[in-house]
Amino acid sequence: MRSETLIAAFVVGMMLCSTFMVYGIGPGVPDLEASVIGDDVLAEYSMPSSDHAYPGVILAVPVSRYRQDDIAVLMTGRNGIQDSDPSMVQGLVDHLSAELENIGSDSKVSMIEERYLSSYLGTGNGTLIIASALDPSLAQEVSEWVWNGGVLVSIGPLSIPFNGQDNLTIGYVPFDHDHAISEGSASEGPGLRMVAPPFGLLSSDVESCQGTVLGLTDDDQNVTTMAAIPYGQGAVLAMGGPIKEPFRASMEDVFAWDLARCLEAGLQWAVGPLSYEPLTVPSSGLHDTSTFKGEGEAMSIAIYSLDDAHSLFSCVRVSL
């Protein structure tokens, strides 16, 4: 009995140690404050010390509003060439739940089946993730729900059920990762990890819909991996896809990493380009300030770590 107790204690201890190593529990949390000074937004921040130096980023984005939602992920069961495999949709639920918890979010993630979608839409605003084709009979309901204030996160070319309606038309084409721009691109700022989706969005269509390019672009800037598109009182955070191999480039783990930080930072409500400063946090920690040009009626400022050894995140909003 005593040996079994010791073994159980050893296993629990190893699990805790593994958690600390993977998620960097213990170094503290970032401090972040922002204030408006004339036409600028001044952000003052501190990043905690650690055993080693680590990379981070502080970014600012003009937003139309900000709202934190619980997140529903739709399971359709479809498994076509342009659909995300159901197993990867389930994986997204698991990874996204863990990522949100790691960065201290209060948002919860649940899965709903397609047959219960109408009931979900009837409960009011929220954030809904669709990663495959949807029964066409539900398209109008989803369109009205987003128009009235809902947030749709679409993953892949079949995931906007009302694409082509109400002045929202987004074309999808194969994304050539070998000729993508990373250095200096929008994705380098927030450190987005989804870099090789099978299909990307046409940047010209995003602009025609008064949207904002947020992701990696090809070398001609014709195709992007992610964009925020206003739609009535709601928003579409459109992502390339579907969720497919390769690992750590376009599978559910990188979608979850990106979505946790983008949704918490309010990028779904973006109404202008990102501004950012890359950070190298020494082992002693970092205290500094950054100044961003104020744009629009409000700005969301976020700071977070970019490595796998830490899960540090903080975000504030200021009215302009």
Secondary structure in CASP SS format (residue, H / E / C, confidence):
PFRMAT SS
TARGET T0000
AUTHOR 0000-0000-0000
METHOD secondary structure of the structure
MODEL  1
M C 1.00
R H 1.00
S H 1.00
E H 1.00
T H 1.00
L H 1.00
I H 1.00
A H 1.00
A H 1.00
F H 1.00
V H 1.00
V H 1.00
G H 1.00
M H 1.00
M H 1.00
L H 1.00
C H 1.00
S H 1.00
T H 1.00
F H 1.00
M H 1.00
V H 1.00
Y H 1.00
G C 1.00
I C 1.00
G C 1.00
P C 1.00
G C 1.00
V C 1.00
P C 1.00
D E 1.00
L E 1.00
E E 1.00
A E 1.00
S E 1.00
V E 1.00
I E 1.00
G C 1.00
D C 1.00
D E 1.00
V E 1.00
L E 1.00
A E 1.00
E E 1.00
Y E 1.00
S E 1.00
M E 1.00
P C 1.00
S C 1.00
S C 1.00
D C 1.00
H C 1.00
A C 1.00
Y E 1.00
P E 1.00
G E 1.00
V E 1.00
I E 1.00
L E 1.00
A E 1.00
V E 1.00
P E 1.00
V E 1.00
S C 1.00
R C 1.00
Y C 1.00
R C 1.00
Q C 1.00
D C 1.00
D C 1.00
I E 1.00
A E 1.00
V E 1.00
L E 1.00
M E 1.00
T C 1.00
G C 1.00
R C 1.00
N C 1.00
G C 1.00
I C 1.00
Q C 1.00
D C 1.00
S C 1.00
D C 1.00
P H 1.00
S H 1.00
M H 1.00
V H 1.00
Q H 1.00
G H 1.00
L H 1.00
V H 1.00
D H 1.00
H H 1.00
L H 1.00
S H 1.00
A H 1.00
E H 1.00
L H 1.00
E H 1.00
N H 1.00
I C 1.00
G C 1.00
S C 1.00
D C 1.00
S C 1.00
K C 1.00
V E 1.00
S E 1.00
M E 1.00
I E 1.00
E E 1.00
E H 1.00
R H 1.00
Y H 1.00
L H 1.00
S H 1.00
S H 1.00
Y H 1.00
L H 1.00
G C 1.00
T C 1.00
G C 1.00
N C 1.00
G C 1.00
T E 1.00
L E 1.00
I E 1.00
I E 1.00
A C 1.00
S C 1.00
A C 1.00
L C 1.00
D C 1.00
P H 1.00
S H 1.00
L H 1.00
A H 1.00
Q H 1.00
E H 1.00
V H 1.00
S H 1.00
E H 1.00
W H 1.00
V H 1.00
W H 1.00
N C 1.00
G C 1.00
G C 1.00
V E 1.00
L E 1.00
V E 1.00
S E 1.00
I E 1.00
G C 1.00
P C 1.00
L C 1.00
S C 1.00
I C 1.00
P C 1.00
F C 1.00
N C 1.00
G C 1.00
Q E 1.00
D C 1.00
N C 1.00
L E 1.00
T C 1.00
I C 1.00
G C 1.00
Y E 1.00
V E 1.00
P E 1.00
F C 1.00
D C 1.00
H H 1.00
D H 1.00
H H 1.00
A E 1.00
I E 1.00
S C 1.00
E C 1.00
G C 1.00
S C 1.00
A H 1.00
S H 1.00
E H 1.00
G C 1.00
P C 1.00
G C 1.00
L C 1.00
R C 1.00
M C 1.00
V C 1.00
A C 1.00
P C 1.00
P C 1.00
F E 1.00
G E 1.00
L E 1.00
L E 1.00
S H 1.00
S H 1.00
D H 1.00
V H 1.00
E H 1.00
S H 1.00
C C 1.00
Q C 1.00
G C 1.00
T E 1.00
V E 1.00
L C 1.00
G C 1.00
L C 1.00
T E 1.00
D E 1.00
D C 1.00
D C 1.00
Q C 1.00
N C 1.00
V E 1.00
T E 1.00
T C 1.00
M E 1.00
A E 1.00
A E 1.00
I E 1.00
P E 1.00
Y E 1.00
G C 1.00
Q C 1.00
G E 1.00
A E 1.00
V E 1.00
L E 1.00
A E 1.00
M E 1.00
G C 1.00
G E 1.00
P C 1.00
I C 1.00
K C 1.00
E C 1.00
P C 1.00
F C 1.00
R C 1.00
A C 1.00
S C 1.00
M C 1.00
E H 1.00
D H 1.00
V H 1.00
F H 1.00
A H 1.00
W H 1.00
D H 1.00
L H 1.00
A H 1.00
R H 1.00
C H 1.00
L H 1.00
E H 1.00
A H 1.00
G C 1.00
L H 1.00
Q H 1.00
W H 1.00
A E 1.00
V C 1.00
G C 1.00
P C 1.00
L C 1.00
S E 1.00
Y E 1.00
E E 1.00
P E 1.00
L E 1.00
T E 1.00
V E 1.00
P C 1.00
S C 1.00
S C 1.00
G C 1.00
L E 1.00
H E 1.00
D E 1.00
T E 1.00
S E 1.00
T E 1.00
F E 1.00
K E 1.00
G C 1.00
E C 1.00
G C 1.00
E C 1.00
A E 1.00
M E 1.00
S E 1.00
I E 1.00
A E 1.00
I E 1.00
Y E 1.00
S E 1.00
L C 1.00
D C 1.00
D C 1.00
A C 1.00
H C 1.00
S C 1.00
L C 1.00
F E 1.00
S E 1.00
C E 1.00
V E 1.00
R E 1.00
V E 1.00
S E 1.00
L C 1.00
END
